[in-house]
Amino acid sequence: MSRVKGLGLRWRRASGFLCLPAASGPTLTRPQTTGAGSGAGATARKTTIFAPCTIPGLAQAGTPTPTSATAVCVVRISGPDALPILHTLTQSPRPAPTTPTPTPTATATSRSYQPNHLYVRDLYHPSTRHLLDVNALVAYFAPPRSFTGEDVVELHVHGSTAVVRGVVDALTTGFGTNVQPAGPGEFTRRAFTNGKMDLLQVESLSDVLQSETSAQKDAALGVYTRGGELIRGWRAGMIAAVARVEAVIDFGEDDEIGAQEVRHAVEDVRMLRDAIVAQLHAVPSAEIVQDGLRVVLLGAPNVGKSSLLNLLLRDDHAIVSPLPGTTRDVLERALDIGGHKVVLVDGAGLREPRRGRQSRQSRQSRQSRGSHDALEAEGMGRIVTRARDAHVVVVMDAYGDDGGDENARVREEVARLAAAGKEMVWVTNKVDLATSSNSSSLSSERRQPSSPSHIL
């Protein structure tokens, strides 16, 4: 998968269609249109789908039961049986029907429920007539003015786990096999199939639903509302250029018209090229908005990288100890700074491998020390890899550090990053431990003249 983030568009061989925060979607081959609403023209009766759409922490597709509660949960139903299902769920209690799985009646009409209106109703199980919820808000949306372009019903029920599970179970077991839980992205798939959304809007909707910061949300909404217009403008320009060239081919005997049309076609193509190139140049900055600015904390052991991480996150995510080498694995945490996503990366401190182990150490002790050294070396390798792929590297050292052997590995890696043009910020820590006789630091001696320095 690759992304053209200037447009907010993800180009995929298989596109994921969303229902709400689904992790993935069904594979997309261009859907065969079976008709909106009641599914006219389809070879078989179209299924009606349902899913709770506002519960955080939904289970996987096929078992749409909530794992946490909220004040209100919206259960969406889409398909030819949506309106009959609404009539059945809101009927007053009566003796249980003779058939164990009643099918929604085809005679139900929209007369009782006007489109785009909210009604307060009690909900009952279709078979047992057991009360599912009281004072639920229900709404009916008629095609084509609905999200999917089909008959759509929304049940706004109380969001407790028991209530939502009861409604979901009633829909699952009470209406036969033609009413099924929605798979990941199936509502959006139907909206796309029925012409309610184009592919660009489908992809930008995915970004809207997954946005974590205001910058991500604004970018995704901008693509949703204006991206299609941009693409259609490019397409119109290409068609105009082709038309001019075809005119020259058809009426080439007029030299004056031919030269003029060719000149206009060339100008149109150049303008299109410049517009597309400008969007491609916006990809890196748009990717940062979407995926986050990656900031790696780099330095020798025990200079305070994990302490800085905890300070910025305002939580104890990383273990802090006066013993050097506490952090081995890579820690990644995201935070929102001014509406922008920033991914902080902490890892092992860089230092030269230990040499010259004392001969008095027992064999077991040497083996244990060797295992620890191997783990530390792996951790250092991982943080170096992250630093080379980062947008910004924060190089930390302790005030008063004279840049001895412990910092040799840091100096070596910083030189490589500087040669590669990596953005670096120098941070000097532990200034409270400084003395007049010990006032030098790695940052004061090794940082590039253009690199900013900060003191904690």
Secondary structure, 3 states (H helix, E strand, C coil): CEEECCCCEEECCCCCCCCCCCCCCCCCCCCCCCCCCCCCCCCCCCCEEEEECCCCCECCCCCCCECCCCCEEEEEEECCCHHHHHHHHCCCCCCCCCCCCCCCCCCCCCCCCCCCCEEEEEEECCCCCCEEEEEEEEEEECCCCCCCCCCEEEEEEECCHHHHHHHHHHHHHCCCCCEEECCCCHHHHHHHHCCCCCHHHHHHHHHHHHCCCHHHHHHHHHHHHHHHHHHHHHHHHHHHHHHHHHHHHHCCCCHHHHHHHHHHHHHHHHHHHHHHHHHHHCHHHHHHHHHCEEEEEEECCCCCHHHHHHHHHCCCCCCCCCCCCCCCCCEEEEEEECCEEEEEEECCCCCCCCCCCCCCCCHHHHHHHHHHHHHHHHHHHHHHHHHHHCCEEEEEEECCCCCCHHHHHHHHHHHHHHHCCCEEEEEEECHHHCECCECCCHHHHHCCCCCCEEEC
